[in-house]
Amino acid sequence: MAARRDPLDSLWHLSAAASVTAGLLGLLAATLLVAIIFPQKPIGLAGAAAEQWLTAAANDFRGPGALLRGLGVFSVLDGLWLRLLLAGLAYHLLVRLAIEIPKVRRSVGRLRGGPVGIVVTCLAVLTALVGLLINDAGGWRAAGMALTPGETVPLPQAPGLRLHLTSLAGAEPQVVSSVVISRSVGSAHSLQAQSGRPARSGSLWLIQRATDVALKVKAQDRQGRPLRLQSLLTGGEAGPEIHVLFRPNQPEQAFAAASRNLSFRVISYPALPEQGINRPLFLAEAYRGEETTPFISQQFEDQAEMVVDGDLFTLRRDRYAVLEVLHLPGLAVLLAGGLLTLIGLGSLLGDRLSVRAG
């Protein structure tokens, strides 16, 4: 009568089976495929902003949108499922290591690289998982920052860290953003990024997501004193000098001088060929109170001055960049894991080929 195997021992070996490896990697590949196919909630977005983003994403898919949201399709990279999957994969790889390492000693004399390849591959994937864990614990992302040259914004994810856009150079689509990332006390990093070419300094990455047209506006009364202006764009600037940003598919923007009961509408045109104008230009209109007919209408390409009851409004063409900063402290560990994975897979492939040749 055959000896009965310990159930715990059977479970131990079952959890280390190659089929479990294939299953876990298949689930991970399917998860990442879903993340590629469907838009993903930006990591770090929370509260009302996250709710607004998820609602908009679900609405884009109309009927199935609510179901997809309920299944967590739009947040697979920032949800519990991926963490559980990666934890299960880490446990499985540790068990495989415990079983495969003794085989390495026995295979050395027989010049077999299979067990060595398995051990190296398991260590490599575990190293990559450690890199992901470091990024998850200590990394952060500051996205959607629209800056005009000369503007500085703090990075709330890292107290004391500031982002300053020094200049925008070149023409579309090769516009280069020159940026200084500095601490209130300490070092500063000068970076240059453009579309498709992020810049890096240590564990900091700078990505230029987009560039577009802006309008710099300032106002002063007849005595030369500044007048307060307010951009009517949601979240727009307010002060004696503002930048009006023309977002993609939003060629029309507005600002106001509330103390004068004035509002201004500005339209950005790439060209007006029907008028024989083949260069970008603006159309600016001024309105009083609740009137719907402008009392001033003016076209200009780069700069204009509008005088209203002795107040001077100066409008000048400018540009802005939408920037993103990533802090990835575990990236080096992640890349090391990727390199080790290639070495391990190469060892496994070499072993298979040598077995077939023999």
C-alpha positions as CSV (number, residue, x, y, z in Angstrom):
1,M,0.0,0.0,0.0
2,A,1.5,3.3,-1.1
3,A,2.3,5.8,1.6
4,R,-0.2,8.6,1.9
5,R,1.2,12.0,1.0
6,D,0.9,14.8,3.5
7,P,-1.9,17.2,2.3
8,L,0.2,20.3,3.2
9,D,3.1,18.9,1.2
10,S,0.8,18.3,-1.8
11,L,-0.5,21.8,-1.5
12,W,3.1,23.1,-1.3
13,H,4.1,21.4,-4.5
14,L,0.9,22.2,-6.2
15,S,1.3,25.9,-5.5
16,A,4.8,25.7,-7.2
17,A,3.6,24.0,-10.3
18,A,4.5,25.4,-13.7
19,S,0.8,25.5,-14.6
20,V,0.2,27.9,-11.7
21,T,3.0,30.1,-13.1
22,A,1.4,30.1,-16.5
23,G,-2.0,30.8,-15.0
24,L,-0.8,33.8,-12.9
25,L,1.2,35.2,-15.8
26,G,-1.9,34.8,-18.0
27,L,-4.1,36.7,-15.5
28,L,-1.4,39.4,-15.3
29,A,-1.3,39.7,-19.1
30,A,-5.1,39.8,-19.3
31,T,-5.2,42.6,-16.6
32,L,-2.6,44.6,-18.4
33,L,-4.5,44.1,-21.7
34,V,-7.6,45.5,-20.1
35,A,-5.6,48.5,-18.9
36,I,-4.3,49.1,-22.5
37,I,-7.8,48.8,-24.1
38,F,-9.7,50.9,-21.6
39,P,-8.8,54.3,-20.2
40,Q,-7.4,54.1,-16.7
41,K,-8.0,56.5,-13.7
42,P,-4.9,58.5,-13.1
43,I,-3.0,57.1,-10.2
44,G,-3.3,59.3,-7.1
45,L,-6.6,60.8,-8.2
46,A,-9.0,60.7,-5.3
47,G,-12.3,62.1,-3.9
48,A,-14.5,64.3,-6.1
49,A,-11.9,64.5,-8.8
50,A,-11.8,60.7,-9.1
51,E,-15.6,60.4,-9.1
52,Q,-15.8,63.0,-11.8
53,W,-13.2,61.2,-13.9
54,L,-14.9,57.8,-13.5
55,T,-18.3,59.2,-14.4
56,A,-16.9,60.8,-17.6
57,A,-15.1,57.6,-18.6
58,A,-18.3,55.5,-18.1
59,N,-20.4,58.0,-20.1
60,D,-18.0,57.6,-23.0
61,F,-19.0,54.0,-23.3
62,R,-22.8,54.8,-23.0
63,G,-24.8,51.7,-22.2
64,P,-22.1,49.3,-21.0
65,G,-20.3,52.2,-19.2
66,A,-22.0,51.6,-15.8
67,L,-21.3,47.9,-15.9
68,L,-17.6,48.4,-16.9
69,R,-17.2,50.9,-14.0
70,G,-18.9,48.5,-11.6
71,L,-16.4,45.8,-12.6
72,G,-13.5,48.1,-12.0
73,V,-12.3,48.1,-15.6
74,F,-11.3,51.8,-15.5
75,S,-9.2,51.4,-12.4
76,V,-7.4,48.0,-12.7
77,L,-4.0,49.6,-12.2
78,D,-5.0,51.4,-9.0
79,G,-7.3,48.8,-7.4
80,L,-7.2,45.8,-5.1
81,W,-7.3,43.2,-7.9
82,L,-3.8,44.0,-9.2
83,R,-2.3,44.1,-5.7
84,L,-3.8,40.7,-4.9
85,L,-2.6,39.2,-8.2
86,L,1.0,40.5,-7.7
87,A,1.0,39.3,-4.1
88,G,-0.1,35.8,-5.2
89,L,2.6,35.8,-7.9
90,A,5.3,36.8,-5.4
91,Y,4.2,34.0,-3.0
92,H,4.2,31.5,-5.9
93,L,7.7,32.5,-7.0
94,L,9.1,32.2,-3.5
95,V,7.8,28.7,-3.2
96,R,9.3,27.8,-6.6
97,L,12.6,29.2,-5.5
98,A,12.5,27.0,-2.4
99,I,11.9,23.9,-4.5
100,E,14.3,24.8,-7.4
101,I,17.4,26.0,-5.5
102,P,18.3,22.5,-4.3
103,K,18.0,21.3,-7.9
104,V,20.7,23.8,-9.0
105,R,23.4,22.0,-7.0
106,R,22.5,18.6,-8.6
107,S,22.4,20.1,-12.1
108,V,25.8,21.8,-12.0
109,G,27.8,18.6,-12.5
110,R,25.5,17.6,-15.4
111,L,25.9,21.0,-17.1
112,R,22.2,21.6,-17.2
113,G,21.0,25.2,-17.2
114,G,17.3,24.5,-16.7
115,P,17.1,24.8,-12.9
116,V,19.5,27.7,-13.0
117,G,17.3,29.5,-15.6
118,I,14.2,28.9,-13.5
119,V,15.9,30.3,-10.3
120,V,17.2,33.3,-12.1
121,T,13.9,34.0,-13.8
122,C,12.0,33.7,-10.4
123,L,14.6,36.0,-8.8
124,A,14.2,38.4,-11.7
125,V,10.5,38.7,-11.5
126,L,10.6,39.1,-7.7
127,T,13.2,41.9,-8.2
128,A,10.8,43.6,-10.6
129,L,7.9,43.2,-8.1
130,V,10.1,44.8,-5.4
131,G,10.7,47.7,-7.9
132,L,6.9,48.0,-8.3
133,L,6.4,48.0,-4.5
134,I,9.0,50.7,-4.1
135,N,7.3,52.9,-6.7
136,D,3.9,52.2,-5.1
137,A,5.1,53.1,-1.6
138,G,7.4,56.1,-2.4
139,G,6.5,57.2,-5.9
140,W,4.1,59.9,-7.0
141,R,2.6,61.6,-10.0
142,A,1.8,65.3,-10.6
143,A,-0.2,65.6,-13.8
144,G,-2.2,68.1,-15.9
145,M,-0.1,71.1,-15.0
146,A,-0.6,73.9,-17.6
147,L,2.2,76.4,-17.4
148,T,3.2,79.5,-19.4
149,P,6.8,80.6,-19.7
150,G,8.0,82.2,-16.4
151,E,5.3,80.5,-14.3
152,T,6.1,78.4,-11.2
153,V,3.9,75.9,-9.4
154,P,4.5,73.8,-6.3
155,L,4.3,70.0,-6.4
156,P,2.1,69.1,-3.4
157,Q,3.1,65.5,-3.6
158,A,6.6,66.5,-2.5
159,P,6.7,69.5,0.0
160,G,9.2,72.1,-1.0
161,L,9.5,70.9,-4.6
162,R,8.6,73.5,-7.3
163,L,8.3,73.3,-11.1
164,H,9.3,76.4,-13.1
165,L,8.8,76.6,-16.9
166,T,11.6,78.8,-18.2
167,S,10.8,78.8,-21.9
168,L,9.0,77.1,-24.8
169,A,11.1,76.9,-28.0
170,G,10.5,75.6,-31.5
171,A,7.4,75.0,-33.6
172,E,4.8,72.3,-33.5
173,P,5.2,69.4,-33.2
174,Q,8.8,69.8,-32.0
175,V,8.2,72.3,-29.1
176,V,10.7,71.9,-26.3
177,S,9.8,72.7,-22.7
178,S,12.8,74.0,-20.7
179,V,12.0,73.4,-17.0
180,V,13.7,73.8,-13.6
181,I,12.6,71.5,-10.8
182,S,13.9,72.9,-7.5
183,R,13.6,72.6,-3.8
184,S,13.1,75.5,-1.4
185,V,16.3,74.5,0.2
186,G,18.7,72.4,-1.9
187,S,19.4,71.3,-5.4
188,A,17.8,72.3,-8.7
189,H,17.4,70.2,-11.9
190,S,17.3,71.7,-15.4
191,L,15.4,69.5,-17.8
192,Q,14.2,69.7,-21.4
193,A,11.3,67.6,-22.7
194,Q,9.2,67.5,-25.8
195,S,6.4,65.3,-27.2
196,G,7.5,61.7,-27.2
197,R,10.8,62.5,-25.5
198,P,10.6,62.6,-21.7
199,A,13.5,64.0,-19.6
200,R,14.9,62.4,-16.5
201,S,17.0,63.5,-13.5
202,G,17.6,60.7,-11.0
203,S,14.2,59.3,-10.1
204,L,12.3,62.3,-11.5
205,W,10.8,62.2,-14.9
206,L,9.4,65.2,-16.8
207,I,6.8,64.5,-19.6
208,Q,5.4,67.1,-22.0
209,R,1.8,66.1,-22.7
210,A,0.8,68.9,-25.0
211,T,1.4,72.5,-26.0
212,D,-1.0,75.1,-27.3
213,V,-1.9,78.7,-27.7
214,A,-2.3,81.1,-24.8
215,L,-3.0,84.8,-24.5
216,K,-1.3,87.1,-22.0
217,V,-3.6,89.9,-20.8
218,K,-2.9,92.8,-18.5
219,A,-4.8,96.0,-17.8
220,Q,-4.2,99.4,-16.2
221,D,-6.3,102.5,-15.6
222,R,-5.5,106.0,-17.0
223,Q,-3.2,106.6,-14.0
224,G,-1.2,103.5,-14.8
225,R,-2.5,101.5,-11.8
226,P,-3.2,97.8,-12.5
227,L,-6.8,96.5,-12.9
228,R,-7.8,93.1,-11.6
229,L,-8.8,90.6,-14.3
230,Q,-10.4,87.2,-14.1
231,S,-10.2,84.4,-16.6
232,L,-13.7,82.8,-17.0
233,L,-12.1,79.4,-17.7
234,T,-12.8,77.0,-14.8
235,G,-9.8,77.3,-12.5
236,G,-8.5,80.2,-14.5
237,E,-6.2,82.9,-13.2
238,A,-7.1,86.1,-11.5
239,G,-5.0,89.3,-11.0
240,P,-3.6,92.3,-12.8
241,E,-2.0,90.0,-15.4
242,I,-3.5,86.7,-16.5
243,H,-3.0,84.0,-19.1
244,V,-6.0,82.8,-21.0
245,L,-5.4,79.2,-22.1
246,F,-7.0,77.8,-25.3
247,R,-7.5,74.1,-24.7
248,P,-7.8,71.6,-27.5
249,N,-11.2,71.9,-29.2
250,Q,-11.8,75.1,-27.2
251,P,-10.9,77.9,-29.5
252,E,-13.1,80.4,-27.7
253,Q,-12.3,81.8,-24.2
254,A,-13.3,84.8,-22.1
255,F,-12.1,87.0,-19.3
256,A,-13.6,89.9,-17.3
257,A,-12.8,93.2,-15.6
258,A,-15.5,93.0,-12.9
259,S,-14.7,96.5,-11.4
260,R,-15.5,98.0,-14.8
261,N,-18.5,95.7,-15.6
262,L,-16.6,94.6,-18.7
263,S,-16.2,91.1,-20.3
264,F,-14.1,90.1,-23.2
265,R,-14.4,87.2,-25.7
266,V,-11.4,86.0,-27.6
267,I,-11.4,83.5,-30.4
268,S,-8.2,81.8,-31.6
269,Y,-8.1,81.0,-35.4
270,P,-5.4,78.9,-37.0
271,A,-6.0,81.0,-40.2
272,L,-8.8,82.8,-42.1
273,P,-8.1,81.8,-45.7
274,E,-11.4,83.3,-46.9
275,Q,-10.0,86.7,-45.8
276,G,-6.6,86.0,-47.3
277,I,-5.0,85.4,-43.9
278,N,-2.9,82.3,-43.7
279,R,-1.4,82.8,-40.2
280,P,-2.9,82.2,-36.8
281,L,-4.7,85.2,-35.4
282,F,-7.2,86.3,-32.6
283,L,-10.5,88.0,-32.7
284,A,-11.1,90.0,-29.5
285,E,-14.5,91.5,-28.6
286,A,-15.5,93.7,-25.6
287,Y,-18.9,93.7,-24.0
288,R,-20.5,96.0,-21.3
289,G,-22.6,94.4,-18.6
290,E,-25.3,92.1,-19.9
291,E,-25.1,93.3,-23.5
292,T,-24.9,90.7,-26.2
293,T,-23.4,92.9,-28.9
294,P,-19.7,93.9,-28.7
295,F,-18.9,97.6,-28.7
296,I,-15.3,96.8,-29.7
297,S,-14.1,94.1,-32.1
298,Q,-10.5,93.7,-33.1
299,Q,-8.4,91.2,-35.1
300,F,-4.7,90.8,-34.3
301,E,-2.0,88.3,-34.9
302,D,0.5,88.8,-32.0
303,Q,-0.4,91.8,-29.9
304,A,-3.2,94.3,-29.6
305,E,-4.1,97.2,-27.3
306,M,-7.8,98.0,-26.5
307,V,-8.6,101.3,-24.8
308,V,-12.0,101.4,-23.0
309,D,-13.0,104.6,-21.2
310,G,-9.3,105.4,-20.6
311,D,-8.3,101.9,-19.3
312,L,-5.7,100.1,-21.4
313,F,-6.0,96.4,-22.0
314,T,-2.9,94.8,-23.6
315,L,-3.2,91.4,-25.2
316,R,-0.2,89.4,-26.4
317,R,0.1,85.9,-28.0
318,D,1.8,83.3,-25.8
319,R,2.0,79.6,-25.4
320,Y,1.6,77.1,-22.6
321,A,2.7,73.5,-22.0
322,V,0.8,70.7,-20.2
323,L,3.5,69.0,-18.1
324,E,3.6,65.9,-15.9
325,V,6.2,64.9,-13.3
326,L,6.8,61.4,-12.1
327,H,8.8,60.3,-9.1
328,L,9.8,56.6,-9.7
329,P,12.3,55.6,-6.9
330,G,12.0,51.9,-7.8
331,L,12.7,52.2,-11.5
332,A,16.3,51.1,-11.4
333,V,15.3,48.0,-9.4
334,L,12.5,47.3,-11.9
335,L,14.9,47.6,-14.9
336,A,17.3,45.3,-13.1
337,G,14.5,42.8,-12.8
338,G,13.7,43.0,-16.5
339,L,17.4,42.4,-17.4
340,L,17.6,39.4,-15.1
341,T,14.4,38.1,-16.6
342,L,16.0,38.1,-20.1
343,I,19.1,36.3,-18.7
344,G,16.9,33.6,-17.0
345,L,14.7,33.1,-20.1
346,G,17.9,32.8,-22.2
347,S,19.2,30.2,-19.9
348,L,16.0,28.2,-20.1
349,L,15.9,28.5,-23.9
350,G,19.6,27.3,-24.1
351,D,18.8,24.3,-21.9
352,R,15.9,23.3,-24.1
353,L,17.9,23.6,-27.3
354,S,20.8,21.6,-25.8
355,V,18.4,18.8,-24.7
356,R,16.9,18.6,-28.2
357,A,20.3,18.6,-29.8
358,G,21.4,15.8,-27.5
